[in-house]
Amino acid sequence: MPDITLLMKPLAAQGEPGLDTLDERFQTIVGLVQNAEFAPAAERTEAVVREGIYDVRLLGYFLYGVFLERGVAALGEILDCLVRTLTENWNAFGPARKKERHADNALLWFMNRLYSQLEHEQQRSSETYQGWIQQLQSEQLEALQDKVEALRKTILQVLPESKVLELLPKLRTWLTQFHKIVYAEQQEAAAEQAAAEQVAAETEAPAAGRAGPGPAPGLAAAAASAAPARGDGGAPLPMVQGSHLLQELLRKLEAFERLVAKEAYERAAVVAADINELVEHFDPRRYLPGLFASYYRLLSERIREIEPHLENRDSLAWQSMSQHYQVDLESFVEHD
């Protein structure tokens, strides 16, 4: 496995930085890359780095090997490494002649390869892509956006004419979409776990405990007495866990009921004004992210197949199907 930590510390060149173009090591690595043998190329580059030789022309090959080995989990360190290379470790890298141009070419090669691989795995929804979804938490993906911005600012200072600046927005867009999918998957997993825990708790509860007094009025009663919802096909719909925003809204609704019961109408009005404002700008995706998890995951995975049909919404066929959908959802789904 390529060890990226070798480039994450202060570096100093030993003698003339970089490799001669005719050096056998350089020629071997370039030949491996031309044959699409990226992992061996990264290993050979690591061997050169361990000798204290840092060549910016080989940097992209090494970092791409790190990505292939570790996936999106390595992107944070890769972006940090690029920033460090262009700043505090810049003088340690060779070749001295036309170094800026070589650095730009190396960065461009790496970013093109990286983005193409990200897109390729996502479009196929491959096993590799599914593994990426499990690698990072939502907070880590948010931090990646900051690292992309840090790299953009660094490139502007060191390589202001770099074409890599045109690729970074694409990377940011991909990361934003991937972040939504990861967040939705995590919410869905949390909802399933919560539902399983609830079923287990109800199963283990003593019969005497279940025969206690009836539910409290208001929201508590509604939550306790609600039966699982069922779709038109008769199958139970999935239980959905709300976000912290939904929990906060439920607390405010309960507070309003309690204040009215106490006839504390002035304070009830304060709560009512806040609730009315929340309802006016209600975004179900923020309050019930788990509800939309599967939808956004499938939409992202199949957007290339679905998007052309979305452009035909003015056609007669679309209007007919839309009317069918509005009047009989189950028949619409089952229709061949």
N, C-alpha and C positions, 0 to 999 in steps of 0.2 A: 504493500500500500504506500503510495507517495506520501512523504511526511512534510506537510505544509509548514510545520513549525520551523523547519530549517530556514525559511525565508521570513519568519515573523519576528526576528530579533535584529538588533543592529548589525549590519554587515560591513565588512571592509575587504576590498579587493586585495589579492596577493599578486603583486606585479601588475602587468597590463591586464585590465579587466576584459572578460569575454574570451571567446575562442576564435582562432583563425578560421576563416571560411573553409580552408583546405584541411583543417584538422580532421582526423579520421573519426573522432567522436561526434563532431558536428555533422559530418556527412552521413554517418550511420543513423543519427536521430532524424535528420531530415528525410532520409530514405524510408524509415519506418512510418513517418507521418504520411508520406506520399502513398504508401501502401495501406493507409488507414489502420495501421497497427499502433493505436494511440496509447494503450497501456504500456507496451514495451518502450515506446518513445518516452513516456513519463518516467519510467524506471531508469532509463539511460541518462535522462536529464538529471534525475536525483543523484546519480553517481557523480556527475560533473559538479553539482552543487556541493556535495560532500567533500570534494577536493578544494572547496573555497573559490570556485570559478563561477561567476554569475554573468550569464549572457541573456540580454533582454529578448533576443530572437527566439530563445527556447522557453521563455516564461509561459507563453500561452499553452505550449504542449504539456508542460508540467501541470499547470492548473487544470487543464481539461482532463488530465488523468486523475487528478484529485476528485473532480466532479463525477466522472464515470464510476469511480470507486465508492463514493459516499453519497452521491445524489444531492438533492436540494439542501440537505442538512449541512453541507460544506459551503454553501453560497456566502454565508456571513464571513467566514474566514477568508474565502477567496477574494471577496470585495475588499476586506481589510488589507490583504496581502498586496493587492494592486495599488491601493492608496499608499501603503508603506514603500513599495518599490518606487513610486513616482515622487516620493518626498525624501524621507530620511535615508533611504538606501539607494537613492538614485546614483550617487557617485561610485557605488560599488559595482554597478552593472556596466558591462560593455556591450558591443564594441564602442570605443570612443568616437570613431568616425561615423557620422550620420546616425547617432544613437536615437535621436528623436524620431526619425523616419522609421527606423527598425522597431522602436517601441510602439509606434502607431500601427504598423503592420501586424505586430504580434498581438496587440490588443484587439485589432479588428478581426483577425483570424479567430481568436478565442471567443469573442462575443458572438460572432456569426455561428460558430460551432455550438456554443452553449444555447443560444436561442433556438436554433434549428432542432436541437435534441429535445429541448423543453416542449416545443410545439409538436414534434413527432410523437413523443410518448403520450402527451395529453390527447391528441387526436385519436390515437389507438386505444386510449384508456387501458394501457398495458399493465402488466403485473408490476413493472418498474414504477409506473405512475401511481398506481394504488399504494405501493410502498412509500412513495414520497409523501402521500397524504398523511401517513402515520408518523412521519419523521419529526415534524415540527408542530409546535403549539401556535395558536393564533397570535400571541404576543411576540413570538420570535419572527413571524412573518412581517409584522408591523415594523420591527426593528430593521428588517432587510431594506425597506423603503428608504430609511434614513441613510443606510450604507450606500445605496445606489446614488443618492443625492450627494453624499460626501465624495464619491468617486467622480461624479460629474463635475463638481467644483474643482477637484484636483486636476482633472484632465484639462479643464478650461485654463488653468494656470500654467501647466507644463506643456500641453499639446493643444493649444487653442484652435487649431485647424483640423483636429482629428475627426475622422468620419465616425468614430465610435460614438460621438455625441448624438448621432442620428439613430443609433441602435438602443441607447439607454431608455428612451421613452417606451420602446416596445417591451423591453425587459420589465419595466415598471408596470405596464399594463398586464403582462402575463402574471406577475406576482400578485397584483390586485385581484385578478380573477381567481387565481389559485388560493389566495387568502380566503375568499368568500366560500370556496368549496371546503377548505379545511375547517373553517368555522362552522359551517353547516353540518359537516360530518361529526364534529365533536359535540355539537348540540344534539344531534340525532342519537349519538351513542349515550350521552348523558340522560336523554329522555327514556331510552330503552332500559338503561340501568335503573333509573328511578321507578319505572313501571314494574320491573322485575322485583325490586325491593318492596314495593307496595303489595304486590301479589304474595310475596313470601311472608310479609308481616300479617296480612289478612288470613293466610293459611294457618299461621302459627298462633293466631289470637285465640284465647279460650272461648268456647261457646258462650259462657256466661258473660264474658266481656262484650260480646257482640250484641247481647240482648239488653243492653243498658238503655238509658233514656234517649229519646229522639234527638235529632240534630238541632242545633241552635238556629234561630231565625236568621234571615238575611243571607249574606255571602257564604257563611260557614255551612248553612243548610243546603244551599245550592251545590256547593262543592262536594258535600258528603253524599247527597242523594242522587247525583247525576249518574245515569247508566251509561255504559260505553256507547258512543255514537256508532251508527252503522251506515254504510254506503247504500246506494240503490241496489247493489248486487247482494246485499244482505251480510256482507263481511264486515266485522267490526273495524272502524277506522282507528288508526294508531293514536295512542295517548301522546300528547305533546307537552313537553316541559317548557314553561315560559322563562324568559330571561329575568335578570334582576329588576329590569324596568317594569315587567308585569307584576312581580312580587311587590314592588313599591306602589304600583297603582292599586292593587288589591288592599294594601294597608290603608291607603287614602280613602277608598270606598268604604271600608269598614269603619274608619274614623268618622266619616260623614254620618253613617247610620247611628253610631254611638252618640254623636253630638246632637242629632235630631231627637233621639230617644231621651236625652237629658234636657231638651228644650233650650240648648245653648245655640240659638239660631245665628248669632253674630259670628261665632267661630265656625259654625257650619257653613256660613256664606263664604268665608275665606277658603275653606276646603273645596266648596262647590266651584268657585272661580278657577281654582287650580285644575280641578278635574275637567271642567269644560274646556280649558285651554289645551289640555292633553288630548282630549277626544277630537278637538278641532284639527289637530295636527297629528293624528294617530297614524303610525306606520307599523303595520302588523309584522313586518320583517324584523323590527327592532324588539318587539314585545314577544313574538312567538317565532324565533329563528328556526327552531326545530321543525315547525310546521312546513317550512319551505326548503328544508335541507335537501330532500330527495329531488324536488323540482329543479332547484338551481344546479345540482350535480348533474342530472340528466340533460338539462338544457345546455350546460357547458360542454358535456361530452358529445352531444349530437347537434350542436348549433349549425354545423355545415350542412346537415341534411334538412334541418328545419327552416333555416333562414330564407332560402329561395321561396318557400311557400308563404312566408310572412309578407313577401313583396306583392302577393296576388290578392290582397284583401279587398280590392275594388271589383273583383271578378264576380260574375253571377254564381259560379260554382261555390266560391267562398261564402257568399251571402246565403245560399241555400243551406250549406253545411252549418253556418252560424245559427240559422233559425232552428235547424234540427237539434243542435247542441243546447239551445236555450229552452226548448220545450220538453226534451226527453234525454237527459244525460246518459242514462244506462243504455238506451237504444242506440244513441250516438256512438258510445264506446264499443258496443257489440256488433255494430253494423260492419259488414265486409264489402 
